[in-house]
């Protein structure tokens, strides 16, 4: 899967172990790298959906249109589909099989 980043700063951070550890601490930095590696290795979002440790799911409310994967509780890696046109099912829901690119938005506690 292709991975894009919302900002150049976030991209630089996520691609540098030192900057990632400085920003998030060693434990969370390690989990962020793991999730990014899992996303990169996946053919589509469906692959990530079925990784039990990632708990990938669509968000609601203020975060509608975004998805997240678990890091360390309560933090999650937030992203959104980044295909040229977002793949949709006939019922209007997201077609997880069609998502082959994501844009990383950031790391947040979505419940706070």
N, C-alpha and C positions, 0 to 999 in steps of 0.2 A: 504494500500500500504506500502511496505517496504521502508524505507528511509536510505540511506547510505550517508556518507559525504566524500568529496575529501580529507580532512585532519583531523587528530585527533584534532587539534586546533579549526577548524571550528565546529566539532562535540561538543566539550566541550563548545564552545561559544553558540551554538544554544540550548544546553540543560541546560544552566544556565541563568536565567533571569538577574542576576546581570552583568554577562559578556556581555550579549547581549545589555543591556542598556548602559554599558560603551563603547562598540564598535560602536553602531549605534544611540544612543539616545533613549529616551523612546517611542516616536511615531513610529519610524521605527522598533524598537525592538518588539513592540506590533503587528505590521503588519507581521513581519517575523514569529512570533509565530503562528499567525492566519493562515498564508499560510502553515506552516509546519503541523499544526493540520488538515487543510483541506486535504492536501496530505495524511497524515497518515490514515484518515477516509475513503478515496476513495478506491473503489474496483479496479479501473483502471484509467488511465489518462483521459479517456473520461469524467468521472465525473467532473474533474477539468476544462476541456475544456468548459463546459457549465455553470460555475459559472461566471456571468457577472462581478463581482467585481475583479476577479482574472485575467481576460483577458489572459488566458494561450495560448501561441502560439509558433510555431517553429521559431527559429532565422535563419538568412541568413548570407552570407558573412563570416567574421572572426569567427562568432559564429555558423556556420552551424553544425548541429548535437545536438545542445542544444535547450532547451526550457526555457521560462521564465514566471513568473507571476508577476503582478504589485504589487508594494509596494507603496511608496509615490513618485510622479513624481520627477525626471526621473528614480528613482531607481527600480530595478527588482531583484527578487530572481531567480538565474540561476541554472538549473539542466539538467541532461541528463538521458535517460532511462538506467537502470542498470540491466535489465534482463540478464540471462546467454547468450542468443542470442537475439539481438534486433528484436522484432516482426515487420515484414514488410508486406505490402499489395502486391498484384500481380503487381501493377504498380511501386513498389519500395519505395513508401511512407511509413511513419511510421504508424503502426497499433495501434492507440491509445487504443483500447479495450484490446490489448495484453500486454500493459505496466503495470506491477504490482510492479515494483521497480524503484526507482530513486536515483541518486547520486546528492546531493546538491553540487554545485560548488562554489557558493558565492553570494554576493550582489554587483551589478554593475549598472552603468549608461551605457547601451549598445549603446547609441547614442553619447557618448562623445569621 
